[in-house]
C-alpha cells in the first residue's frame, strides 16, 4: 500500500501551477505535498502572525498606510485570473504590520502581509509597492512555498515516512496536536527556507506582469531593487538573505520590464 502511495505521489508530483503567459514561466514543479496541506499550514501560520501582531498592537496601525497598501494589492489581485483561474476565488487578505523589517510576504491562498519598515525605509512609491506586492503574490500563485515544503519533507522526513503519514491520516481531519505541529512547521518552512534562484526569477517575471496589468509601471521594480541593494548594509537579514539583490538580477528585471511595458501602457492609471 505504501509503495502505491509513493508511486502515485511521484507520478502526480510534477506540474506547472500557472498558465504560460507573456512572462513565459512554465517550468514543471516538484509538488509532492497536497495543495490542501499547504493551504492549511499557510493559513494557520498567517493566523498566528496576525494574533501576535494584534497582541502587540502592531496590526494595521496606520489607517492611511493600510488603505494605500490594500488599494494597490487588490488591483493586483484583480489580475491573478490571468495566471490561474482558481486564484480569484482564494480568500485574499491584506494587512500591514508595524515592524522595522524591510519585508513583505504572501502565504499560500493569498494571505498578504506588508511590513511598515519596507514602506518607510524604502520610501516606496505606489509603483514600487506594486512591484513588491506583485512579486510576493507571484510566489503564492506559483506555490513556491508548497514546492519548498515538498522538497523539505522529502529531505527531512523521508519519502516513505511522508507517504505513511498520508496513508494513515485520520479521514475526519488532523488532530488538534497535529494541526498545531503543522502550523509550526508551516511557519518555519514558509518563513525560514530560502527561495531558489529559479523561484526568484519566476516571481520577478510574474510580479512584473501582474503590476503592469494592474496599471503600475514595471520599471519601478528596478528602482526598488536598487533601494533594497542600498539598504543591504543595514540589518535586514530576513529579506535579503532569501531575496538576493545584485546587478545581474536588476539587469534581468530591467529587460523583462521592457518586454511587458506595453501591458502597463494599455492599463496605466490616469
Backbone bond lengths (Angstrom), bond angles and torsions (degrees), N, CA, C in turn:
res aa  C-N    CA-C-N  psi(-1)  N-CA   C-N-CA  omega(-1)  CA-C   N-CA-C  phi
1 X - - - 1.464 - - 1.524 110.15 -
2 X 1.332 115.54 -44.78 1.460 118.92 -179.00 1.520 110.65 -64.00
3 X 1.339 116.66 -37.28 1.452 119.90 179.39 1.524 110.44 -62.65
4 X 1.340 116.36 -40.41 1.458 121.14 179.17 1.523 110.33 -62.88
5 X 1.352 116.06 -43.49 1.459 120.38 178.74 1.521 110.36 -60.66
6 X 1.323 116.31 -45.90 1.472 120.84 179.65 1.520 110.53 -60.03
7 X 1.345 116.08 -45.12 1.456 120.03 -178.27 1.521 111.34 -62.88
8 X 1.328 116.45 -43.67 1.461 120.97 179.23 1.529 110.44 -62.08
9 X 1.341 115.98 -43.14 1.460 120.33 179.93 1.523 111.20 -61.43
10 X 1.329 116.40 -41.80 1.451 119.91 -179.19 1.528 111.54 -68.03
11 X 1.340 116.22 -40.17 1.454 120.22 -177.85 1.528 112.34 -70.18
12 X 1.336 116.59 -31.03 1.462 120.50 -176.84 1.523 112.61 -101.66
13 X 1.314 117.05 3.15 1.458 120.56 -171.61 1.506 115.99 -86.44
14 X 1.332 118.78 0.50 1.462 120.85 -178.85 1.518 109.97 -123.26
15 X 1.307 116.10 121.98 1.461 122.34 178.93 1.510 108.30 -167.50
16 X 1.317 116.25 164.34 1.460 120.99 173.64 1.515 107.85 -98.84
17 X 1.318 117.06 131.00 1.463 121.03 -175.10 1.520 113.05 -81.63
18 X 1.325 117.62 -17.14 1.469 120.74 -176.67 1.523 110.79 -124.69
19 X 1.323 115.41 159.48 1.451 121.23 176.66 1.526 109.74 -74.34
20 X 1.313 115.63 156.05 1.457 120.70 178.15 1.532 108.35 -83.13
21 X 1.319 116.64 107.32 1.457 122.18 -177.44 1.529 109.50 -109.31
22 X 1.312 116.57 -159.93 1.465 120.15 179.95 1.531 111.78 -66.59
23 X 1.321 116.63 -16.08 1.468 120.21 175.94 1.518 111.37 -72.27
24 X 1.335 116.54 -20.06 1.467 123.02 178.98 1.522 112.21 59.08
25 X 1.334 115.01 45.04 1.462 121.01 175.35 1.523 107.54 -107.50
26 X 1.325 116.96 110.89 1.463 119.93 -177.76 1.525 112.98 -143.80
27 X 1.310 116.61 25.46 1.471 121.18 -179.57 1.528 110.97 -64.93
28 X 1.334 116.27 136.44 1.458 120.51 171.17 1.523 109.13 -71.19
29 X 1.327 116.22 136.71 1.456 121.50 -174.43 1.531 111.12 -113.64
30 X 1.322 115.29 151.91 1.464 121.37 176.32 1.525 107.93 -86.40
31 X 1.328 116.19 104.09 1.461 121.91 -173.10 1.522 110.01 -123.90
32 X 1.303 115.28 67.37 1.455 120.88 -178.95 1.525 111.84 -71.65
33 X 1.307 116.57 -37.78 1.460 121.32 -178.75 1.518 109.82 -69.90
34 X 1.329 119.28 130.81 1.466 120.97 177.59 1.521 111.13 -60.94
35 X 1.317 116.26 145.61 1.461 121.00 -176.84 1.521 111.82 -60.27
36 X 1.340 117.39 -39.00 1.464 119.34 -177.15 1.524 111.40 -62.77
37 X 1.330 116.92 -31.67 1.462 119.67 179.55 1.521 110.79 -71.29
38 X 1.338 116.61 -41.71 1.465 119.91 178.21 1.522 110.46 -63.54
39 X 1.324 116.22 -42.15 1.462 120.34 179.20 1.522 111.06 -63.48
40 X 1.327 116.21 -42.93 1.465 120.61 -179.52 1.520 111.37 -65.20
41 X 1.326 116.48 -46.41 1.461 120.59 179.57 1.523 111.07 -63.26
42 X 1.342 115.75 -42.92 1.454 119.56 -179.72 1.517 111.74 -64.13
43 X 1.327 116.45 -42.55 1.465 120.86 179.34 1.523 111.27 -64.37
44 X 1.340 116.49 -43.98 1.472 120.27 179.50 1.522 111.13 -63.67
45 X 1.336 116.28 -42.26 1.465 120.17 179.89 1.530 110.50 -64.95
46 X 1.323 116.49 -39.83 1.470 120.90 179.13 1.524 110.42 -65.13
47 X 1.325 117.06 -42.86 1.466 121.21 178.87 1.530 110.64 -60.74
48 X 1.324 116.44 -38.16 1.460 119.99 177.57 1.523 110.81 -64.07
49 X 1.341 116.43 -42.34 1.461 120.00 179.39 1.528 110.84 -66.04
50 X 1.324 116.66 -40.36 1.466 120.99 177.45 1.525 110.15 -61.86
51 X 1.325 116.43 -44.30 1.466 120.77 -179.46 1.517 111.27 -61.04
52 X 1.342 116.44 -45.68 1.467 120.09 -180.00 1.528 111.10 -63.27
53 X 1.327 115.80 -41.29 1.466 119.55 179.89 1.526 110.81 -65.11
54 X 1.321 116.74 -39.39 1.467 120.41 178.51 1.523 111.08 -66.03
55 X 1.327 116.38 -41.94 1.461 120.29 179.85 1.524 111.54 -63.25
56 X 1.334 116.40 -31.71 1.468 121.19 -179.80 1.532 112.46 -93.79
57 X 1.343 115.48 6.75 1.475 120.41 -178.30 1.524 112.10 56.58
58 X 1.333 115.00 39.24 1.465 120.66 -177.90 1.526 112.89 -111.00
59 X 1.321 117.78 3.17 1.461 119.66 -174.28 1.531 111.11 -97.53
60 X 1.322 115.10 124.52 1.473 121.90 174.16 1.531 112.24 50.43
61 X 1.317 115.47 50.78 1.466 121.67 -176.23 1.526 111.90 -74.33
62 X 1.328 116.38 -45.53 1.464 121.93 -177.02 1.527 108.44 -94.70
63 X 1.324 116.77 105.79 1.469 120.97 -174.40 1.518 112.13 -60.83
64 X 1.325 117.86 -41.73 1.463 121.28 -179.50 1.529 110.25 -63.93
65 X 1.314 115.82 -40.87 1.458 121.44 179.12 1.527 110.69 -63.29
66 X 1.319 115.92 -43.59 1.464 121.19 -179.88 1.525 110.74 -64.10
67 X 1.327 117.49 -45.45 1.463 121.26 179.68 1.525 110.80 -61.28
68 X 1.327 115.52 -39.95 1.464 119.83 179.82 1.525 110.87 -64.40
69 X 1.313 116.65 -48.73 1.463 121.28 -179.49 1.528 110.61 -61.39
70 X 1.327 117.19 -44.69 1.462 120.20 -178.21 1.523 112.07 -66.58
71 X 1.324 117.46 -37.35 1.465 120.26 178.01 1.526 110.50 -59.92
72 X 1.332 116.11 -45.83 1.464 120.93 179.89 1.526 110.31 -68.15
73 X 1.325 116.35 -45.82 1.461 120.69 -177.26 1.518 111.97 -60.49
74 X 1.321 117.12 -43.25 1.465 118.98 -176.15 1.528 112.12 -74.01
75 X 1.311 118.09 -24.55 1.467 119.52 170.99 1.524 109.84 -65.91
76 X 1.314 116.20 -38.49 1.466 120.90 177.56 1.531 110.61 -70.29
77 X 1.323 116.41 -42.80 1.467 120.68 179.46 1.523 110.86 -59.92
78 X 1.326 117.34 -32.35 1.472 121.30 178.18 1.525 112.27 -62.18
79 X 1.336 117.36 -14.97 1.465 121.11 -177.32 1.532 113.73 -102.95
80 X 1.316 117.74 -2.51 1.469 119.14 -173.15 1.521 112.58 -66.13
81 X 1.348 117.39 -23.09 1.465 120.61 -179.35 1.526 111.87 -62.46
82 X 1.327 116.79 -22.23 1.462 120.62 178.80 1.524 110.51 -63.40
83 X 1.310 116.20 -29.90 1.464 121.23 -174.74 1.524 113.60 -99.23
84 X 1.340 117.09 -30.47 1.461 120.86 175.25 1.525 108.93 -162.19
85 X 1.340 115.10 132.55 1.464 120.80 -173.79 1.517 113.07 -62.71
86 X 1.328 117.54 -37.49 1.466 120.27 -173.15 1.520 113.22 -73.44
87 X 1.319 117.83 -19.80 1.472 120.69 -173.74 1.522 112.60 -65.05
88 X 1.319 117.66 -26.95 1.467 119.97 178.30 1.520 111.58 -65.51
89 X 1.321 116.26 -23.29 1.468 121.09 -178.37 1.525 112.86 -93.67
90 X 1.318 117.50 0.65 1.466 119.37 177.05 1.525 109.66 -64.51
91 X 1.302 116.18 153.07 1.461 121.51 177.24 1.529 108.70 -84.38
92 X 1.319 115.33 78.69 1.463 121.27 -174.46 1.529 111.40 -67.81
93 X 1.309 115.58 140.79 1.459 122.33 174.02 1.528 108.57 -136.35
94 X 1.323 116.32 141.23 1.469 121.39 179.40 1.524 108.52 -132.58
95 X 1.315 116.24 119.88 1.460 121.05 -179.53 1.524 110.62 -136.51
96 X 1.325 114.54 161.26 1.467 121.42 178.10 1.522 108.33 -123.46
97 X 1.317 115.91 130.23 1.467 120.76 -179.82 1.526 110.00 -112.47
98 X 1.318 115.74 131.70 1.464 120.12 174.82 1.521 108.88 -68.58
99 X 1.305 116.38 118.47 1.455 121.16 -177.48 1.515 108.89 -165.30
100 X 1.333 115.70 149.02 1.455 121.00 176.28 1.521 111.79 -76.35
101 X 1.316 117.04 -12.39 1.454 120.37 -177.11 1.534 110.65 -66.06
102 X 1.314 115.55 138.45 1.456 121.61 174.40 1.522 106.19 -92.80
103 X 1.328 115.94 85.01 1.459 119.01 -167.38 1.522 111.25 -157.66
104 X 1.320 114.95 165.19 1.461 124.04 173.03 1.518 106.02 -161.99
105 X 1.326 116.91 159.88 1.465 119.70 175.90 1.514 109.85 -156.37
106 X 1.328 115.22 162.66 1.460 122.15 173.33 1.513 107.41 -134.36
107 X 1.321 116.49 112.93 1.459 122.46 179.62 1.531 110.47 -72.93
108 X 1.332 117.49 162.20 1.468 120.26 174.18 1.523 111.02 -52.90
109 X 1.322 115.66 140.66 1.453 119.72 179.89 1.505 114.24 84.92
110 X 1.349 118.17 3.63 1.459 120.74 173.18 1.514 116.72 90.77
111 X 1.334 117.30 37.48 1.465 121.00 178.69 1.525 109.10 -100.38
112 X 1.346 115.45 101.29 1.465 121.03 -172.87 1.526 111.22 -99.18
113 X 1.331 115.54 137.83 1.456 122.12 172.19 1.524 108.42 -134.72
114 X 1.325 115.93 128.95 1.460 121.69 174.35 1.521 107.28 -116.15
115 X 1.323 117.15 129.63 1.455 120.92 178.26 1.533 109.69 -85.84
116 X 1.322 115.29 139.58 1.467 119.76 -178.82 1.521 111.45 -59.94
117 X 1.326 116.89 -30.61 1.460 120.73 179.33 1.512 112.56 -59.60
118 X 1.327 116.64 -34.33 1.467 119.66 177.67 1.518 110.21 -64.99
119 X 1.322 116.74 -47.12 1.460 121.11 -177.75 1.523 111.07 -63.77
120 X 1.330 115.53 -44.48 1.461 120.66 -172.04 1.523 112.69 -80.00
121 X 1.318 117.84 -42.54 1.462 119.48 -175.76 1.522 112.77 -75.04
122 X 1.334 117.03 -25.55 1.467 119.13 176.37 1.523 111.53 -96.13
123 X 1.348 116.52 -7.87 1.462 121.10 -174.73 1.530 109.09 48.92
124 X 1.331 115.33 50.53 1.461 122.30 -170.66 1.517 113.10 -65.00
125 X 1.328 115.66 133.54 1.458 121.68 170.88 1.531 108.07 -76.97
126 X 1.330 117.05 170.88 1.466 120.04 176.89 1.527 110.83 -60.36
127 X 1.335 116.36 -40.96 1.464 120.06 179.25 1.524 111.22 -63.53
128 X 1.331 116.83 -38.91 1.465 120.56 179.29 1.524 111.17 -70.83
129 X 1.330 115.93 -38.33 1.465 119.09 174.67 1.522 110.43 -61.52
130 X 1.318 116.44 -41.11 1.464 120.66 178.69 1.533 110.75 -63.03
131 X 1.322 116.22 -37.06 1.465 120.09 178.59 1.521 110.45 -63.26
132 X 1.330 116.12 -44.23 1.463 119.80 -179.89 1.528 111.58 -67.19
133 X 1.331 116.55 -48.71 1.463 120.10 -178.56 1.529 110.16 -63.75
134 X 1.336 116.80 -41.32 1.463 119.77 177.55 1.512 111.74 -60.03
135 X 1.316 116.32 -41.16 1.468 121.30 178.22 1.526 110.90 -60.15
136 X 1.322 117.15 -45.92 1.456 120.86 -178.19 1.532 111.72 -70.55
137 X 1.329 117.21 -39.09 1.469 120.42 176.32 1.530 109.96 -62.78
138 X 1.330 116.61 -36.97 1.465 120.56 178.13 1.522 111.15 -60.37
139 X 1.335 117.43 -39.07 1.467 120.20 176.55 1.532 110.64 -58.96
140 X 1.342 116.47 -40.90 1.462 120.17 -179.70 1.529 111.16 -69.31
141 X 1.333 116.96 -42.36 1.458 120.52 179.56 1.524 111.53 -61.93
142 X 1.315 116.18 -39.27 1.468 121.20 179.18 1.524 112.12 -82.19
143 X 1.324 116.63 -3.42 1.474 122.17 -179.92 1.534 111.57 52.90
144 X 1.312 115.04 44.90 1.462 119.59 179.17 1.525 111.30 -64.35
145 X 1.341 117.01 -33.37 1.456 119.27 176.48 1.510 111.36 -62.42
146 X 1.306 116.67 -45.74 1.467 121.42 178.04 1.526 110.49 -62.03
147 X 1.327 115.99 -38.75 1.460 120.82 179.26 1.532 110.66 -64.72
148 X 1.340 116.27 -44.77 1.462 119.82 178.49 1.524 110.89 -64.58
149 X 1.328 115.33 -40.35 1.457 119.13 -179.67 1.519 111.36 -66.29
150 X 1.322 117.21 -36.21 1.466 120.99 177.31 1.519 110.73 -60.47
151 X 1.322 114.99 -45.47 1.465 119.89 178.29 1.524 110.84 -64.99
152 X 1.342 115.89 -41.83 1.464 120.25 -178.70 1.519 111.72 -64.84
153 X 1.327 117.13 -40.08 1.457 119.92 178.79 1.518 110.72 -61.60
154 X 1.308 116.08 -43.58 1.459 119.87 179.83 1.519 110.17 -63.26
155 X 1.319 116.52 -42.49 1.455 120.75 -177.41 1.526 112.63 -72.72
156 X 1.335 117.35 -41.54 1.457 121.15 -171.13 1.523 113.26 -93.22
157 X 1.307 116.79 -36.79 1.452 120.07 -176.80 1.517 111.07 -99.56
158 X 1.321 115.90 -35.82 1.448 119.81 -176.43 1.506 109.77 98.57
159 X 1.325 117.08 141.55 1.450 121.95 -175.96 1.519 112.15 -60.86
160 X 1.323 116.90 -42.42 1.462 119.38 -177.88 1.521 110.78 -66.29
161 X 1.331 116.38 -42.39 1.455 120.05 179.12 1.514 112.14 -64.01
162 X 1.323 115.57 -38.37 1.463 119.55 179.22 1.521 110.95 -67.77
163 X 1.330 116.25 -41.57 1.457 120.27 177.81 1.519 110.66 -62.46
164 X 1.342 116.53 -40.10 1.458 119.83 178.15 1.517 111.11 -64.23
165 X 1.315 115.81 -38.98 1.467 119.90 178.62 1.524 110.48 -59.98
166 X 1.338 116.08 -44.48 1.459 119.46 -179.28 1.523 111.88 -67.85
167 X 1.345 116.61 -42.54 1.452 119.86 -176.08 1.525 112.23 -70.16
168 X 1.344 117.66 -27.20 1.460 121.40 -179.26 1.522 113.01 -94.68
169 X 1.323 115.99 4.27 1.455 120.38 -175.43 1.531 111.57 -64.07
170 X 1.316 116.14 135.52 1.456 122.28 178.83 1.529 109.49 -64.68
171 X 1.337 117.85 123.68 1.460 121.28 -177.91 1.521 112.73 -60.31
172 X 1.326 116.39 -24.67 1.461 119.21 -177.93 1.528 112.05 -80.22
173 X 1.341 116.22 -4.20 1.471 119.44 178.39 1.514 111.12 119.98
174 X 1.324 115.50 167.69 1.453 120.91 179.08 1.523 110.39 -67.14
175 X 1.315 115.83 146.51 1.458 119.72 174.73 1.518 109.14 -69.61
176 X 1.339 116.28 166.46 1.460 120.06 -179.32 1.513 110.85 -60.52
177 X 1.337 116.29 -40.80 1.464 119.75 -179.39 1.525 110.52 -65.68
178 X 1.328 116.15 -42.80 1.460 119.90 -179.92 1.523 110.51 -65.50
179 X 1.329 116.30 -37.10 1.459 120.06 178.88 1.525 111.02 -64.17
180 X 1.347 116.30 -41.68 1.452 120.38 178.20 1.522 111.05 -64.68
181 X 1.327 115.59 -40.92 1.462 119.90 177.80 1.523 110.28 -63.97
182 X 1.348 115.38 -39.35 1.453 119.55 179.43 1.515 111.44 -64.61
183 X 1.323 116.86 -40.72 1.460 120.43 179.06 1.523 110.75 -63.89
184 X 1.342 115.43 -42.54 1.467 119.73 179.24 1.520 110.72 -64.57
185 X 1.343 115.83 -42.78 1.457 120.10 179.11 1.522 110.42 -65.15
186 X 1.339 115.38 -42.18 1.458 119.41 178.75 1.510 111.84 -59.79
187 X 1.332 116.30 -44.37 1.461 120.15 179.49 1.517 110.54 -61.69
188 X 1.335 116.21 -43.82 1.460 120.46 -179.44 1.515 111.37 -62.11
189 X 1.336 115.78 -47.28 1.454 119.25 -175.17 1.525 112.30 -73.42
190 X 1.329 117.14 -41.07 1.456 119.42 -178.50 1.520 111.46 -68.26
191 X 1.336 116.47 -38.60 1.455 120.02 -176.14 1.528 112.44 -87.00
192 X 1.323 116.78 -37.52 1.458 119.92 -167.65 1.521 114.08 -92.30
193 X 1.318 117.92 -36.19 1.452 118.80 -174.88 1.526 110.93 -73.43
194 X 1.305 117.02 128.40 1.463 119.23 179.12 1.518 111.77 -71.34
195 X 1.318 115.63 148.11 1.461 120.02 174.21 1.521 108.90 -75.17
196 X 1.323 115.97 148.00 1.459 119.19 177.04 1.527 109.20 -74.82
197 X 1.317 115.55 164.35 1.463 119.66 178.20 1.534 110.45 -60.15
198 X 1.328 116.11 -38.56 1.462 119.58 -179.35 1.520 111.16 -66.72
199 X 1.314 117.21 -41.10 1.459 120.53 177.16 1.528 111.08 -62.40
200 X 1.316 116.55 -39.47 1.461 119.85 178.47 1.524 111.39 -65.54
201 X 1.325 116.85 -40.49 1.467 119.88 177.56 1.526 110.47 -62.21
202 X 1.329 115.81 -41.29 1.461 119.78 179.54 1.529 111.18 -64.66
203 X 1.330 116.21 -43.79 1.467 120.01 179.43 1.526 110.90 -65.33
204 X 1.315 116.79 -35.63 1.470 120.21 175.98 1.530 110.29 -61.62
205 X 1.333 116.45 -50.40 1.456 121.42 -175.82 1.529 111.80 -63.78
206 X 1.334 116.27 -51.39 1.465 120.04 -178.17 1.525 110.52 -68.22
207 X 1.329 116.70 -37.87 1.459 120.44 178.40 1.515 112.20 -60.37
208 X 1.331 116.73 -40.79 1.466 121.05 177.37 1.525 110.70 -62.99
209 X 1.336 115.81 -43.20 1.464 119.21 -179.07 1.524 110.93 -67.23
210 X 1.324 117.30 -40.80 1.464 120.74 176.91 1.530 110.69 -58.10
211 X 1.327 116.06 -47.83 1.463 120.66 -178.71 1.523 110.71 -63.08
212 X 1.329 116.84 -43.53 1.463 120.70 -179.00 1.524 111.36 -64.05
213 X 1.331 116.22 -43.47 1.467 120.06 179.08 1.530 111.10 -65.71
214 X 1.329 116.28 -28.03 1.469 120.82 178.53 1.521 112.19 -81.98
215 X 1.334 116.99 -3.47 1.461 120.68 177.38 1.505 115.17 94.97
216 X 1.344 116.85 16.81 1.464 120.59 179.49 1.526 109.76 -108.65
217 X 1.321 115.62 145.37 1.461 121.79 -175.19 1.529 110.65 -69.11
218 X 1.339 117.96 114.71 1.467 119.87 -178.05 1.524 113.56 -65.75
219 X 1.331 117.45 -22.81 1.463 120.05 179.06 1.523 111.52 -66.32
220 X 1.333 117.23 -15.93 1.464 120.00 177.72 1.520 111.57 -63.74
221 X 1.326 116.85 -21.51 1.464 119.51 177.43 1.532 110.73 -63.00
222 X 1.323 116.52 -30.73 1.467 120.11 179.05 1.525 109.96 -67.03
223 X 1.327 116.51 -48.90 1.469 119.13 179.85 1.532 110.65 -65.22
224 X 1.334 116.76 -35.15 1.463 119.62 178.92 1.523 111.10 -63.20
225 X 1.333 116.83 -47.94 1.459 118.98 -177.74 1.529 111.77 -69.16
226 X 1.323 117.42 -27.02 1.466 118.84 174.06 1.530 109.78 -68.34
227 X 1.325 116.66 -38.45 1.466 119.88 175.20 1.523 110.44 -63.31
228 X 1.332 116.24 -43.69 1.464 120.08 179.65 1.527 110.52 -62.76
229 X 1.324 115.29 -39.20 1.460 119.84 179.06 1.524 110.32 -64.21
230 X 1.328 116.48 -39.07 1.468 120.88 179.59 1.519 111.42 -66.71
231 X 1.328 116.49 -27.04 1.464 121.19 179.55 1.526 113.05 -85.40
232 X 1.319 116.89 -0.67 1.463 119.97 -171.85 1.524 113.02 -65.28
233 X 1.332 117.84 -19.64 1.464 119.94 177.37 1.520 111.80 -78.48
234 X 1.330 115.55 -15.87 1.470 119.55 177.63 1.525 108.99 -79.46
235 X 1.322 115.84 170.05 1.460 120.20 -177.55 1.529 110.75 -88.17
236 X 1.328 114.89 84.21 1.457 119.96 177.25 1.538 109.32 -131.54
237 X 1.342 117.32 59.69 1.464 119.84 -175.63 1.514 113.81 -65.53
238 X 1.355 117.75 -29.32 1.460 119.61 -176.10 1.527 111.80 -60.03
239 X 1.317 116.44 -35.53 1.455 118.81 -176.92 1.526 111.99 -92.11
240 X 1.318 116.04 -56.00 1.453 118.85 -172.26 1.519 112.96 -70.90
241 X 1.324 117.88 -20.27 1.454 119.06 178.23 1.516 111.21 -70.53
242 X 1.339 116.93 -25.41 1.460 119.85 -178.67 1.526 112.38 -113.25
243 X 1.327 117.85 -7.98 1.448 121.92 179.35 1.525 109.50 -128.79
244 X 1.316 117.34 73.82 1.465 119.91 -176.12 1.520 112.27 -59.71
245 X 1.322 115.67 133.47 1.461 120.80 177.90 1.521 108.23 -117.61
246 X 1.323 117.01 122.63 1.456 120.50 179.22 1.512 109.26 -149.33
247 X 1.321 115.75 173.01 1.461 120.67 -175.09 1.521 112.07 -61.77
248 X 1.327 118.19 -39.16 1.465 120.34 179.51 1.521 111.00 -61.79
249 X 1.326 116.04 -41.91 1.454 119.54 -179.90 1.526 110.45 -66.55
250 X 1.315 116.37 -42.53 1.458 120.31 179.50 1.527 110.60 -62.26
251 X 1.335 116.91 -39.50 1.460 120.40 177.05 1.525 110.93 -62.88
252 X 1.334 116.64 -42.31 1.469 120.77 178.76 1.531 110.61 -62.77
253 X 1.331 115.74 -44.05 1.469 119.85 179.55 1.526 110.25 -61.48
254 X 1.312 116.76 -41.44 1.460 121.14 -179.81 1.528 110.90 -60.85
255 X 1.327 116.75 -44.89 1.458 120.76 179.16 1.524 111.54 -65.64
256 X 1.321 116.59 -42.66 1.469 120.38 179.82 1.528 111.04 -65.38
257 X 1.328 116.35 -38.10 1.463 120.53 179.55 1.525 111.10 -63.73
258 X 1.316 116.62 -38.35 1.457 120.14 179.09 1.531 111.26 -64.47
259 X 1.325 116.51 -36.41 1.463 120.89 -177.55 1.526 112.67 -66.48
260 X 1.333 116.52 -32.90 1.462 118.54 -177.37 1.531 111.58 -109.67
261 X 1.325 116.96 15.58 1.462 120.21 -178.56 1.528 111.77 -63.09
262 X 1.340 116.67 -27.10 1.460 119.38 179.86 1.527 111.18 -63.09
263 X 1.338 117.36 -29.26 1.459 120.50 177.17 1.523 110.39 -66.56
264 X 1.309 115.60 -38.13 1.466 120.46 176.68 1.521 110.60 -64.79
265 X 1.331 116.97 -44.77 1.465 120.89 -179.22 1.524 111.25 -63.24
266 X 1.354 116.27 -32.20 1.461 120.29 179.06 1.524 112.65 -76.05
267 X 1.337 116.49 -24.62 1.466 119.85 -172.29 1.510 113.72 -122.57
268 X 1.328 118.21 6.26 1.461 120.40 -172.72 1.520 111.74 -58.38
269 X 1.337 113.56 147.72 1.448 121.22 -179.00 1.513 109.03 -80.24
270 X 1.309 117.52 126.74 1.469 120.86 -179.52 1.523 111.64 -75.79
